[in-house]
């Protein structure tokens, strides 16, 4: 009798005579998991777009086309619709091909426009569904008929820990994180249907698994790790032969082959591209005083080892969360650092335990291997991913962590030889405390994702050594400053932005965007000479940096130096001939040059030359038309002056200046009656205009 009892305990076959019905109610569990997952993120529904949402939604030309943009989404790098520049589409090594989330954004835009509330709602719903599929999958891994309460405990507790974990906020609260949600959702669903097909011996469920896995790959490339997870799962949780395991894996291999073929057709052989030389796209660079050089092999390995240990810490104790781990929030590490050594020892221990216990099909061994395999693709060990680390990268690996915690809780009470279900409530209470604390932290962390300003100013307290975040805070402060009506407050915000931007440059001396924003900031303060210096520094880093060239041109306009402005704009047109926006700036430069020749040098011939050039480009610019009217009048061409003034009036029909100029022109052509009529209209709008214009 005792031997039988022990055997049942080892296999998890607890039978409790007082077990309540709710504990085995799968429908109730599913709704509970969905509701918690959804409700935890319900406070994001009224948030705005933030962080990388602009790249995939608001500033993505393909997404903004709605359904019509889907063909372009499917046939280009994920970032191409944002940059619209082939040279920038694959800034990160290897390129990015994740079209499915962008397709969903395009569909949303087709029916709702740019409505962040809709996208946040969809993310929360998908997240809740992901939790449900995790629960359903675990009941396939641990069949209830064989495992009884053990199966329900593992499935329910794992899913609750997963849906409440605060580390998921970046994937869910940030709309762009939908690619993480979708790839895990489809991957879990694929594995679920693979097991369903195996246990029920139905081939169509196995085919369904392959289709779902393909959708997961189209959501994000890290689904590829399930090629190892699938056979591993069948090994640990079934007694299937090697042949059957291979057969169940075949649809996943076919789906992966199809995806890789499509990806290579779209992106080419991007994996062989050399690593980026820009620190914001390659964190394994260090400043030597004049330029950047690569980390040594030991520095790179130590830094990666540290970040992997940091992931473990965040999974166990998710505090001080941030969206930014860019240089130098994560410092250059060495193996003399105790944190690196601790991380190394932890991973050696985990890997050794997993290997030793794998022959015995220990579920905790599976959890460790699941975590190691799914995190390998984002670890930087095998290929660069463009950043040190990111909390959203733990979205898929956290499944292994959540399952391990549920198993450890089970092993805890299993050793107590509990025979009554009522004795489990203290253990439910312990789990409840973890889930409650996780849930509270999650809802609190969600608040940071309200908008860019809130996110950046919140996370700078944690990631104060990140050049990227310093730059982002500076840029957002400038944006907010321009919306201020109070000039004192506006100047304070601009000067605060300058402080952050200088910090960014101290961390990353070749940060061209920080120099650009510093130029903008000083331009807003009307410190034009300083602004020009910063724009020049940005251009020294990137001679064809179009934003720096354009903003420098605009600053020269404000400095009344149209010749220099014109030089910059002509360079832009020569370098980027397909961009039509620069033609308008060219017209402005010609106009200002014409004004300078006319008003300052009294050179009417050159004034007319440049004003005519401006007019040819933009015949509806009020100031160009006004200046042409003035120039014609000075030359005695009163009839042509009247024509230009009338055209100017059409562009600004309620302008007192325009009305008065037309009136004066009518006087000059010998029609004082009509001239006075227009002048009186101007006086009605601006009673002081006659004195100001010098008319009699």
FENURFEN-V389910 format. One record per backbone hydrogen bond with DSSP energy under -0.5 kcal/mol. CO is the residue of the C=O (numbers start at 1). NH is the residue of the N-H. E is the energy in kcal/mol with one decimal. If there is no record, write none. Layout:
BEGIN
co:CO nh:NH e:E
co:CO nh:NH e:E
END
This chain:
BEGIN
co:1 nh:5 e:-2.2
co:2 nh:6 e:-2.5
co:3 nh:7 e:-2.2
co:4 nh:8 e:-2.3
co:5 nh:9 e:-2.2
co:6 nh:10 e:-2.5
co:7 nh:11 e:-1.6
co:8 nh:12 e:-0.6
co:8 nh:13 e:-2.9
co:9 nh:12 e:-0.9
co:12 nh:14 e:-1.5
co:12 nh:150 e:-0.8
co:14 nh:16 e:-0.5
co:14 nh:149 e:-0.9
co:15 nh:17 e:-0.6
co:16 nh:19 e:-1.3
co:20 nh:23 e:-1.0
co:21 nh:24 e:-1.4
co:22 nh:25 e:-1.1
co:24 nh:26 e:-1.2
co:25 nh:29 e:-2.4
co:26 nh:30 e:-2.6
co:27 nh:31 e:-2.3
co:28 nh:32 e:-2.4
co:29 nh:33 e:-2.7
co:30 nh:34 e:-2.5
co:31 nh:35 e:-2.8
co:32 nh:36 e:-2.5
co:33 nh:37 e:-2.5
co:34 nh:38 e:-2.9
co:35 nh:39 e:-3.1
co:36 nh:40 e:-2.3
co:37 nh:41 e:-0.6
co:38 nh:41 e:-1.0
co:39 nh:42 e:-1.3
co:41 nh:44 e:-1.6
co:42 nh:45 e:-1.2
co:44 nh:47 e:-2.2
co:49 nh:452 e:-0.5
co:50 nh:53 e:-2.0
co:51 nh:54 e:-0.8
co:52 nh:55 e:-0.5
co:52 nh:56 e:-1.3
co:53 nh:57 e:-2.2
co:53 nh:58 e:-0.7
co:54 nh:59 e:-2.2
co:57 nh:60 e:-1.3
co:59 nh:61 e:-0.7
co:60 nh:64 e:-2.4
co:62 nh:65 e:-1.1
co:63 nh:66 e:-1.9
co:65 nh:68 e:-1.1
co:66 nh:69 e:-1.8
co:67 nh:70 e:-1.6
co:69 nh:73 e:-2.0
co:70 nh:74 e:-2.4
co:71 nh:75 e:-0.8
co:73 nh:76 e:-0.8
co:77 nh:80 e:-1.5
co:77 nh:81 e:-0.5
co:79 nh:82 e:-1.1
co:79 nh:83 e:-2.2
co:80 nh:84 e:-3.4
co:81 nh:61 e:-2.7
co:85 nh:88 e:-2.0
co:85 nh:89 e:-1.2
co:88 nh:91 e:-1.2
co:92 nh:95 e:-2.2
co:96 nh:78 e:-2.9
co:98 nh:102 e:-0.7
co:99 nh:103 e:-2.3
co:100 nh:104 e:-1.9
co:101 nh:105 e:-1.9
co:102 nh:106 e:-2.5
co:103 nh:107 e:-2.2
co:104 nh:108 e:-2.2
co:105 nh:109 e:-2.5
co:106 nh:110 e:-2.1
co:107 nh:111 e:-1.5
co:108 nh:112 e:-2.9
co:108 nh:113 e:-0.5
co:109 nh:113 e:-1.6
co:113 nh:115 e:-1.7
co:114 nh:116 e:-0.6
co:115 nh:118 e:-0.8
co:115 nh:119 e:-1.5
co:116 nh:120 e:-2.8
co:117 nh:121 e:-2.1
co:118 nh:122 e:-2.3
co:119 nh:123 e:-2.3
co:120 nh:124 e:-2.2
co:121 nh:125 e:-2.2
co:122 nh:126 e:-2.9
co:123 nh:127 e:-2.3
co:124 nh:128 e:-2.1
co:125 nh:129 e:-2.3
co:126 nh:130 e:-2.2
co:127 nh:131 e:-1.9
co:128 nh:132 e:-1.6
co:129 nh:133 e:-2.4
co:130 nh:134 e:-2.1
co:131 nh:135 e:-1.9
co:132 nh:136 e:-2.6
co:133 nh:137 e:-2.6
co:134 nh:138 e:-2.3
co:135 nh:139 e:-1.6
co:136 nh:140 e:-0.8
co:137 nh:140 e:-0.9
co:137 nh:141 e:-2.2
co:138 nh:142 e:-2.6
co:141 nh:143 e:-0.5
co:143 nh:146 e:-0.7
co:143 nh:147 e:-2.8
co:144 nh:148 e:-2.1
co:147 nh:150 e:-1.4
co:148 nh:151 e:-1.0
co:148 nh:152 e:-1.3
co:149 nh:153 e:-2.9
co:150 nh:154 e:-2.4
co:151 nh:155 e:-2.6
co:152 nh:156 e:-2.6
co:153 nh:157 e:-2.7
co:154 nh:158 e:-2.0
co:155 nh:159 e:-1.7
co:156 nh:160 e:-2.3
co:157 nh:161 e:-2.5
co:158 nh:162 e:-2.4
co:159 nh:163 e:-2.7
co:160 nh:164 e:-1.4
co:161 nh:165 e:-0.9
co:162 nh:165 e:-0.9
co:165 nh:168 e:-1.7
co:166 nh:169 e:-1.8
co:168 nh:172 e:-1.7
co:169 nh:173 e:-2.7
co:169 nh:174 e:-0.7
co:170 nh:174 e:-0.7
co:173 nh:175 e:-0.6
co:174 nh:177 e:-1.9
co:175 nh:178 e:-2.0
co:176 nh:179 e:-1.3
co:177 nh:180 e:-1.1
co:177 nh:181 e:-1.5
co:178 nh:182 e:-3.1
co:179 nh:183 e:-2.1
co:180 nh:184 e:-1.8
co:181 nh:185 e:-2.8
co:182 nh:186 e:-2.7
co:183 nh:187 e:-1.6
co:184 nh:188 e:-3.0
co:185 nh:189 e:-2.3
co:186 nh:190 e:-2.3
co:187 nh:191 e:-2.2
co:188 nh:192 e:-2.4
co:189 nh:193 e:-2.4
co:190 nh:194 e:-1.9
co:191 nh:195 e:-2.1
co:192 nh:196 e:-2.3
co:193 nh:197 e:-2.6
co:194 nh:198 e:-1.9
co:195 nh:199 e:-3.1
co:196 nh:200 e:-2.2
co:197 nh:201 e:-0.8
co:197 nh:202 e:-1.4
co:201 nh:203 e:-0.5
co:202 nh:205 e:-0.8
co:202 nh:206 e:-1.0
co:203 nh:207 e:-2.1
co:204 nh:208 e:-2.2
co:205 nh:209 e:-1.9
co:206 nh:210 e:-1.4
co:207 nh:211 e:-2.0
co:208 nh:212 e:-2.6
co:209 nh:213 e:-2.2
co:210 nh:214 e:-1.8
co:211 nh:215 e:-1.8
co:212 nh:216 e:-2.0
co:213 nh:217 e:-2.2
co:214 nh:218 e:-2.1
co:215 nh:219 e:-0.8
co:216 nh:219 e:-0.6
co:216 nh:220 e:-1.9
co:218 nh:100 e:-2.3
co:220 nh:223 e:-1.5
co:221 nh:224 e:-2.3
co:222 nh:225 e:-1.5
co:223 nh:226 e:-2.3
co:224 nh:227 e:-1.9
co:225 nh:228 e:-1.7
co:225 nh:229 e:-1.4
co:226 nh:230 e:-2.5
co:227 nh:231 e:-0.5
co:228 nh:232 e:-1.6
co:229 nh:233 e:-2.5
co:230 nh:234 e:-2.0
co:231 nh:235 e:-2.2
co:232 nh:236 e:-2.4
co:233 nh:237 e:-2.3
co:234 nh:238 e:-1.2
co:241 nh:245 e:-2.3
co:242 nh:246 e:-2.4
co:243 nh:247 e:-2.3
co:244 nh:248 e:-2.3
co:245 nh:249 e:-1.3
co:246 nh:250 e:-1.4
co:247 nh:251 e:-0.6
co:249 nh:252 e:-0.7
co:249 nh:253 e:-1.9
co:250 nh:254 e:-2.6
co:251 nh:255 e:-2.3
co:252 nh:256 e:-2.4
co:253 nh:257 e:-2.5
co:254 nh:258 e:-2.4
co:255 nh:259 e:-2.4
co:256 nh:260 e:-2.8
co:257 nh:261 e:-2.0
co:258 nh:262 e:-2.3
co:259 nh:263 e:-3.1
co:260 nh:264 e:-2.5
co:261 nh:265 e:-1.9
co:262 nh:266 e:-1.8
co:263 nh:267 e:-3.3
co:264 nh:268 e:-1.8
co:268 nh:270 e:-1.9
co:269 nh:272 e:-1.1
co:270 nh:94 e:-0.8
co:270 nh:273 e:-1.8
co:277 nh:279 e:-0.5
co:278 nh:281 e:-2.0
co:278 nh:282 e:-0.9
co:283 nh:285 e:-0.5
co:284 nh:295 e:-2.1
co:286 nh:293 e:-2.3
co:291 nh:288 e:-2.7
co:293 nh:286 e:-2.9
co:296 nh:300 e:-2.6
co:297 nh:301 e:-2.3
co:298 nh:302 e:-2.5
co:299 nh:303 e:-2.4
co:300 nh:304 e:-2.4
co:301 nh:305 e:-2.3
co:302 nh:306 e:-2.2
co:303 nh:307 e:-2.2
co:304 nh:308 e:-2.2
co:305 nh:309 e:-1.7
co:306 nh:310 e:-2.3
co:307 nh:311 e:-1.9
co:308 nh:312 e:-1.3
co:309 nh:313 e:-2.1
co:310 nh:314 e:-2.5
co:311 nh:315 e:-2.0
co:312 nh:316 e:-2.1
co:313 nh:317 e:-3.6
co:317 nh:319 e:-2.2
co:323 nh:325 e:-0.5
co:326 nh:329 e:-3.1
co:327 nh:467 e:-2.6
co:327 nh:468 e:-0.6
co:329 nh:331 e:-0.7
co:331 nh:333 e:-0.6
co:334 nh:337 e:-1.7
co:337 nh:340 e:-0.5
co:337 nh:341 e:-2.0
co:338 nh:342 e:-2.7
co:339 nh:343 e:-2.1
co:340 nh:344 e:-2.5
co:341 nh:345 e:-2.6
co:342 nh:346 e:-2.4
co:343 nh:347 e:-2.3
co:344 nh:348 e:-2.3
co:345 nh:349 e:-2.5
co:346 nh:350 e:-2.7
co:347 nh:351 e:-2.7
co:348 nh:352 e:-2.5
co:349 nh:353 e:-2.5
co:350 nh:354 e:-2.6
co:351 nh:355 e:-2.3
co:352 nh:356 e:-2.4
co:353 nh:357 e:-2.5
co:354 nh:358 e:-1.3
co:355 nh:359 e:-0.6
co:357 nh:360 e:-0.9
co:357 nh:362 e:-1.7
co:358 nh:361 e:-2.1
co:362 nh:365 e:-0.7
co:362 nh:366 e:-1.6
co:363 nh:367 e:-2.3
co:364 nh:368 e:-2.3
co:365 nh:369 e:-2.4
co:366 nh:370 e:-3.0
co:367 nh:371 e:-2.4
co:368 nh:372 e:-2.8
co:369 nh:373 e:-2.8
co:370 nh:374 e:-2.4
co:371 nh:375 e:-1.8
co:372 nh:376 e:-0.9
co:373 nh:377 e:-0.6
co:375 nh:378 e:-1.0
co:376 nh:379 e:-1.0
co:390 nh:393 e:-1.3
co:391 nh:394 e:-1.6
co:392 nh:395 e:-1.7
co:393 nh:397 e:-0.6
co:394 nh:398 e:-2.1
co:396 nh:399 e:-1.8
co:397 nh:400 e:-1.0
co:397 nh:401 e:-1.3
co:398 nh:402 e:-3.0
co:399 nh:403 e:-2.3
co:400 nh:404 e:-2.0
co:401 nh:405 e:-2.2
co:402 nh:406 e:-2.0
co:403 nh:407 e:-2.2
co:404 nh:408 e:-2.4
co:405 nh:409 e:-2.3
co:406 nh:410 e:-2.1
co:407 nh:411 e:-2.9
co:408 nh:412 e:-1.8
co:409 nh:413 e:-1.8
co:410 nh:414 e:-2.5
co:411 nh:415 e:-1.5
co:413 nh:416 e:-0.9
co:413 nh:418 e:-0.8
co:414 nh:417 e:-1.2
co:420 nh:423 e:-1.3
co:421 nh:424 e:-2.4
co:422 nh:425 e:-1.0
co:424 nh:427 e:-1.0
co:424 nh:428 e:-2.2
co:425 nh:429 e:-2.6
co:426 nh:430 e:-2.0
co:427 nh:431 e:-2.3
co:428 nh:432 e:-3.0
co:429 nh:433 e:-2.1
co:430 nh:434 e:-1.7
co:431 nh:435 e:-2.9
co:432 nh:436 e:-2.9
co:433 nh:437 e:-2.7
co:434 nh:438 e:-2.7
co:435 nh:439 e:-2.7
co:436 nh:440 e:-2.6
co:437 nh:441 e:-2.3
co:438 nh:442 e:-2.6
co:439 nh:443 e:-2.4
co:440 nh:444 e:-2.1
co:441 nh:445 e:-2.8
co:442 nh:446 e:-2.1
co:443 nh:447 e:-0.7
co:444 nh:447 e:-0.8
co:445 nh:448 e:-1.3
co:446 nh:449 e:-1.6
co:447 nh:450 e:-1.4
co:448 nh:451 e:-0.5
co:450 nh:48 e:-2.8
co:451 nh:455 e:-2.6
co:452 nh:456 e:-3.2
co:453 nh:457 e:-2.2
co:454 nh:458 e:-1.6
co:455 nh:459 e:-2.6
co:456 nh:460 e:-1.6
co:458 nh:461 e:-1.1
co:459 nh:462 e:-1.1
co:459 nh:463 e:-3.4
co:462 nh:464 e:-0.6
co:463 nh:466 e:-1.6
co:465 nh:467 e:-0.6
co:466 nh:470 e:-2.3
co:467 nh:471 e:-2.3
co:468 nh:472 e:-2.3
co:469 nh:473 e:-3.0
co:470 nh:474 e:-2.3
co:471 nh:475 e:-2.6
co:472 nh:476 e:-2.5
co:473 nh:477 e:-2.5
co:474 nh:478 e:-1.9
co:475 nh:479 e:-2.0
co:476 nh:480 e:-2.6
co:477 nh:481 e:-2.4
co:478 nh:482 e:-1.8
co:480 nh:483 e:-1.1
co:481 nh:484 e:-1.8
co:485 nh:487 e:-0.7
co:486 nh:490 e:-2.6
co:487 nh:491 e:-2.5
co:488 nh:492 e:-2.1
co:489 nh:493 e:-2.3
co:490 nh:494 e:-2.1
co:491 nh:495 e:-2.4
co:492 nh:496 e:-2.1
co:493 nh:497 e:-2.3
co:494 nh:498 e:-2.2
co:495 nh:499 e:-1.6
co:496 nh:500 e:-1.7
co:497 nh:501 e:-2.6
co:498 nh:502 e:-2.3
co:499 nh:503 e:-1.6
co:500 nh:504 e:-2.1
co:501 nh:505 e:-1.8
co:502 nh:506 e:-2.1
co:503 nh:507 e:-1.8
co:504 nh:508 e:-2.7
co:508 nh:511 e:-1.6
co:510 nh:512 e:-1.4
co:511 nh:515 e:-1.7
co:512 nh:516 e:-2.3
co:513 nh:517 e:-2.5
co:514 nh:518 e:-2.2
co:515 nh:519 e:-2.2
co:516 nh:520 e:-2.3
co:517 nh:521 e:-2.8
co:518 nh:522 e:-2.3
co:519 nh:523 e:-1.8
co:520 nh:524 e:-2.5
co:521 nh:525 e:-1.4
co:522 nh:527 e:-3.3
co:523 nh:526 e:-1.6
co:526 nh:528 e:-1.0
co:527 nh:531 e:-2.1
co:528 nh:532 e:-2.6
co:529 nh:533 e:-1.6
co:530 nh:534 e:-1.9
co:531 nh:535 e:-2.4
co:532 nh:536 e:-2.3
co:533 nh:537 e:-1.9
co:534 nh:538 e:-2.2
co:535 nh:539 e:-2.1
co:536 nh:540 e:-1.9
co:537 nh:541 e:-1.2
co:538 nh:542 e:-2.0
co:542 nh:545 e:-2.1
co:544 nh:546 e:-1.2
co:545 nh:549 e:-2.3
co:546 nh:550 e:-2.8
co:547 nh:551 e:-2.6
co:548 nh:552 e:-2.0
co:549 nh:553 e:-2.0
co:550 nh:554 e:-2.4
co:551 nh:555 e:-2.2
co:552 nh:556 e:-2.4
co:553 nh:557 e:-1.8
co:554 nh:558 e:-2.0
co:555 nh:559 e:-1.6
co:556 nh:561 e:-2.8
co:557 nh:560 e:-1.6
co:561 nh:565 e:-1.7
co:562 nh:566 e:-2.9
co:563 nh:567 e:-2.0
co:564 nh:568 e:-1.8
co:565 nh:569 e:-2.1
co:566 nh:570 e:-2.7
co:567 nh:571 e:-1.6
co:568 nh:572 e:-1.9
co:569 nh:573 e:-2.4
co:570 nh:574 e:-2.2
co:571 nh:575 e:-2.4
co:572 nh:576 e:-3.1
co:576 nh:579 e:-1.7
co:578 nh:580 e:-0.8
co:579 nh:582 e:-0.9
co:580 nh:583 e:-1.4
co:580 nh:584 e:-0.6
co:581 nh:584 e:-0.7
co:581 nh:585 e:-1.0
co:582 nh:586 e:-2.1
co:583 nh:587 e:-2.1
co:584 nh:588 e:-1.9
co:585 nh:589 e:-2.3
co:586 nh:590 e:-2.5
co:587 nh:591 e:-2.4
co:588 nh:592 e:-2.6
co:589 nh:593 e:-2.3
co:590 nh:594 e:-2.6
co:591 nh:595 e:-2.4
co:592 nh:596 e:-2.2
co:593 nh:597 e:-2.4
co:594 nh:598 e:-2.1
co:595 nh:599 e:-3.5
co:596 nh:600 e:-1.9
co:596 nh:601 e:-1.3
co:597 nh:603 e:-3.2
co:602 nh:604 e:-0.9
co:603 nh:607 e:-2.2
co:604 nh:608 e:-2.8
co:605 nh:609 e:-1.9
co:606 nh:610 e:-2.3
co:607 nh:611 e:-2.4
co:608 nh:612 e:-2.4
co:609 nh:613 e:-1.5
co:610 nh:614 e:-2.3
co:611 nh:615 e:-2.4
co:612 nh:616 e:-2.3
co:613 nh:617 e:-1.4
co:614 nh:618 e:-2.8
co:618 nh:621 e:-1.2
co:620 nh:622 e:-0.6
co:621 nh:625 e:-2.2
co:622 nh:626 e:-2.7
co:623 nh:627 e:-2.6
co:624 nh:628 e:-2.3
co:625 nh:629 e:-2.1
co:626 nh:630 e:-2.4
co:627 nh:631 e:-2.8
co:628 nh:632 e:-2.6
co:629 nh:633 e:-2.1
co:630 nh:634 e:-2.3
co:631 nh:635 e:-1.4
co:632 nh:637 e:-2.6
co:633 nh:636 e:-1.2
co:636 nh:638 e:-1.7
co:637 nh:641 e:-2.3
co:638 nh:642 e:-2.5
co:639 nh:643 e:-1.8
co:640 nh:644 e:-2.1
co:641 nh:645 e:-2.5
co:642 nh:646 e:-2.5
co:643 nh:647 e:-2.1
co:644 nh:648 e:-2.4
co:645 nh:649 e:-2.2
co:646 nh:650 e:-1.8
co:647 nh:651 e:-1.3
co:648 nh:652 e:-1.4
co:652 nh:655 e:-1.8
co:654 nh:656 e:-0.5
co:655 nh:659 e:-2.2
co:656 nh:660 e:-2.6
co:657 nh:661 e:-2.5
co:658 nh:662 e:-2.0
co:659 nh:663 e:-2.3
co:660 nh:664 e:-2.6
co:661 nh:665 e:-2.3
co:662 nh:666 e:-2.2
co:663 nh:667 e:-2.0
co:664 nh:668 e:-2.2
co:665 nh:669 e:-1.4
co:666 nh:671 e:-2.9
co:667 nh:670 e:-1.4
co:671 nh:675 e:-2.2
co:672 nh:676 e:-3.1
co:673 nh:677 e:-1.7
co:674 nh:678 e:-2.0
co:675 nh:679 e:-2.1
co:676 nh:680 e:-2.6
co:677 nh:681 e:-1.4
co:678 nh:682 e:-2.0
co:679 nh:683 e:-2.4
co:680 nh:684 e:-2.1
co:681 nh:685 e:-1.3
co:682 nh:686 e:-2.7
co:686 nh:689 e:-2.1
co:688 nh:692 e:-2.0
co:689 nh:693 e:-3.1
co:690 nh:694 e:-0.8
co:690 nh:695 e:-1.7
END
